[in-house]
Structure formats: structure tokens, C-alpha cells
């Protein structure tokens, strides 16, 4: 079932509203809703988030259909659409929204999700194929202790980056998953100027 078919199914069977009524709730044209449901166009990320709220379904279920949509298992996760986490050079600004995520998606205790988990947009292909350009990553901000082989978001010179870390005799090796990108080697002293935001728990790649 496609994204458009899922929107249509929930609109008709769960909410029992028309395309016009859904369009009014979203502040878009009826034509836009019609194009989404017919898979002519995809909703923007902003509209996807609004659809999650209106349809009372989780983000990951809406975009890929692989997760059951149980309203009792939904949590609100801060999503910083405009804070771009670079898998290349990097840049960011600031604005936040809310994603509705099912608790079984995030591998930390449900009671900690709201307190510690955030979602960011990734830009760049250096972490492909695991994390795609324009994908969404979920981060446990309480987990900042570097463990070999884990992937972290860190801040360097006001830029957020996502990389895999390994310890070395002289410091750290900062690795990309895309073999076209070279490893970066830094001393502990040099890395002390950076700040670990948290460990990457899960990613939803661009669909």
C-alpha cells in the first residue's frame, strides 16, 4: 500500500471525512490532497507531520506502512526540520516541530523518549547507505559517552555532523559509512572543542 493509499484509507475509514474537509484542516487545496492520495505528488515534511497529528498515526507508519498505528503507543518527539545535521560539510538554523512516533521504534524505555529523544534531518551522502541524504535520524541526547562503532551527532564550530566513532591510540577516528569519504583522525585534545549531542538510535531514510 502506497503513502497515498494510506492517507485515503485513514481519511475515509477512521475519520470519515472528505478530501475537502482534510484539505481545510491542513490549510491546503483539495487538489493537493487529491494528488497525494493518487500518488501524483508527496506531501512536504511539514504536511506529513500535520497529517500524523490529524490522522493520529505515527510518522513511520504513515511513510512506510511497516509499523502498526496504535494510538496508545504514540509519543511526541521534537523534530528539528530546519536544524540540518550534516553527513558532509554541515549547516543549521533553528525551528522545531513534533513527530508522532510509536514507542517500539525507539530502542529506549518509553518513559525516557519524551525526555531524551529528538529527531533531526540529515543532509549529505557520507553516511549512506545506512543513513540517506534527506533522511531523519532519532537521537538519544542522554547517551554522550563514545563507544567504538556507534554513530553520534556532534557539534563542531556551530555545525552539527553525524559520524561513526572509533577510539585510537592517539585519539579518535571519525568515520563515514560511504567509502568515498576518508576517515578523520583527531586527538582527544582537539576533539575537546567539540560537543556530543547524542547517539543515533534509528533512521528513516528518504522515501
C-alpha positions in Angstrom: 0.0 0.0 0.0 1.4 3.4 -1.0 1.6 6.5 1.1 -1.4 8.0 -0.8 -3.5 4.9 -0.2 -2.7 5.0 3.5 -3.8 8.7 3.7 -7.0 7.8 1.8 -7.7 4.8 3.9 -7.4 6.6 7.2 -9.3 9.6 6.0 -12.2 7.6 4.8 -12.4 4.7 7.3 -11.0 6.2 10.5 -12.0 9.8 10.3 -14.9 9.6 7.9 -14.2 13.0 6.3 -14.0 14.2 2.7 -10.9 15.3 0.8 -12.2 18.9 1.1 -12.5 18.6 4.9 -9.0 17.2 5.2 -7.7 20.0 3.0 -9.3 22.5 5.2 -7.8 21.0 8.3 -4.3 21.2 6.7 -4.8 24.6 5.1 -4.1 23.2 1.6 -6.2 22.9 -1.6 -8.4 19.9 -2.2 -6.4 19.3 -5.4 -3.2 18.9 -3.2 -5.0 16.1 -1.2 -6.2 14.5 -4.3 -2.7 14.4 -5.7 -1.3 12.9 -2.5 -3.9 10.2 -2.5 -3.3 9.4 -6.1 0.5 9.3 -5.6 1.0 12.1 -8.1 2.8 14.3 -5.5 4.2 13.7 -2.0 3.3 15.9 1.0 6.0 18.1 2.3 7.6 17.2 5.6 5.6 19.9 7.3 2.4 18.4 5.9 3.4 14.9 6.8 3.9 16.0 10.4 0.5 17.7 10.4 -1.1 14.6 8.8 0.3 12.5 11.7 -1.4 14.7 14.2 -4.7 14.9 12.3 -4.8 11.2 11.4 -3.5 10.2 14.8 -0.9 7.9 13.2 2.8 7.5 13.7 5.2 9.1 11.3 7.0 5.9 10.4 3.7 4.1 9.7 2.4 6.9 7.5 5.5 7.0 5.3 6.4 3.3 5.0 3.5 1.3 6.4 5.7 -1.1 8.3 4.7 -0.1 11.8 1.3 -0.7 13.4 -0.6 2.5 14.1 -1.6 2.1 17.8 -2.7 5.4 19.3 -1.9 4.1 22.8 1.8 3.6 21.8 2.5 7.1 20.3 4.9 9.6 21.7 5.7 13.1 20.7 9.3 13.6 19.6 10.8 17.1 18.9 11.7 17.3 15.3 14.1 20.0 14.2 13.3 20.2 10.5 15.5 23.2 10.0 18.4 22.1 12.1 20.3 20.3 9.4 22.6 17.6 10.6 25.3 17.2 8.1 26.7 13.9 6.8 29.1 16.1 4.8 30.1 19.7 5.5 27.1 20.8 7.5 24.9 23.7 8.3 22.0 24.5 10.6 19.4 27.1 11.7 16.6 26.7 14.2 12.9 25.7 14.1 11.2 22.8 15.7 8.1 20.7 15.2 6.7 17.5 16.6 6.7 14.0 15.2 4.4 11.3 16.5 6.5 8.1 16.8 5.4 4.7 18.0 7.3 3.6 21.1 8.6 0.3 19.8 10.5 2.2 17.1 12.9 3.8 19.6 15.1 1.4 21.5 15.0 3.2 24.8 12.4 2.9 27.7 9.1 4.7 26.6 9.2 6.9 29.7 12.5 8.3 28.5 11.5 9.0 24.9 9.9 12.4 25.6 12.8 13.5 27.8 15.8 12.4 25.8 14.9 11.7 22.2 15.0 14.2 19.4 14.8 13.9 15.6 16.9 15.8 13.0 17.1 16.0 9.3 20.3 14.7 7.6 21.9 16.3 4.6 24.7 14.7 2.7 25.6 11.2 1.5 28.6 10.4 3.6 26.6 8.0 5.8 24.9 6.2 3.0 23.6 3.5 2.6 22.7 3.3 6.3 21.5 6.9 6.6 20.4 8.6 3.4 20.7 12.2 2.3 17.5 13.9 3.5 16.7 11.1 5.9 15.5 11.6 9.5 17.6 10.3 12.5 16.5 9.8 16.1 19.0 10.7 18.8 19.2 9.8 22.5 20.6 13.0 23.9 21.3 11.3 27.2 23.9 9.0 25.6 27.0 11.0 25.0 29.8 8.6 26.0 31.6 7.5 22.9 31.7 3.7 22.3 33.6 2.1 19.5 31.5 1.6 16.4 28.5 3.7 17.5 27.1 6.6 15.5 26.8 10.0 17.1 25.7 13.5 16.3 28.2 16.1 17.4 28.7 19.8 17.2 31.9 21.3 15.9 32.3 25.1 15.1 28.5 25.5 15.3 27.9 22.8 12.8 26.1 19.5 13.5 27.6 16.4 12.0 26.7 12.7 12.1 29.5 10.1 12.1 30.7 6.8 13.4 33.4 6.9 16.1 36.3 4.6 17.0 39.0 5.1 19.6 42.6 5.0 18.6 45.9 5.2 20.5 46.2 8.9 19.8 42.6 10.0 20.0 39.5 9.3 17.8 38.8 8.1 14.3 35.7 9.8 12.9 34.4 7.6 10.1 31.8 7.9 7.3 30.0 4.8 6.1 30.3 5.8 2.4 33.7 4.5 1.3 34.2 7.5 -0.9 34.9 9.6 2.2 38.2 9.4 4.0 38.5 8.9 7.8 39.2 11.8 10.0 41.8 11.4 12.8 41.7 13.8 15.8 43.4 13.9 19.1 41.4 14.0 22.3 42.6 17.5 22.9 41.4 18.7 19.5 38.1 16.9 19.9 37.5 18.5 23.3 36.4 21.6 21.4 33.5 19.6 20.0 30.3 18.6 21.8 28.5 15.3 21.6 24.8 15.9 21.1 23.8 12.2 21.4 23.9 8.7 19.9 21.9 7.8 16.8 19.2 5.2 17.7 17.4 4.8 14.4 17.0 6.4 11.0 14.2 6.7 8.5 15.6 7.1 5.0 14.2 9.3 2.3 11.2 7.6 0.8 
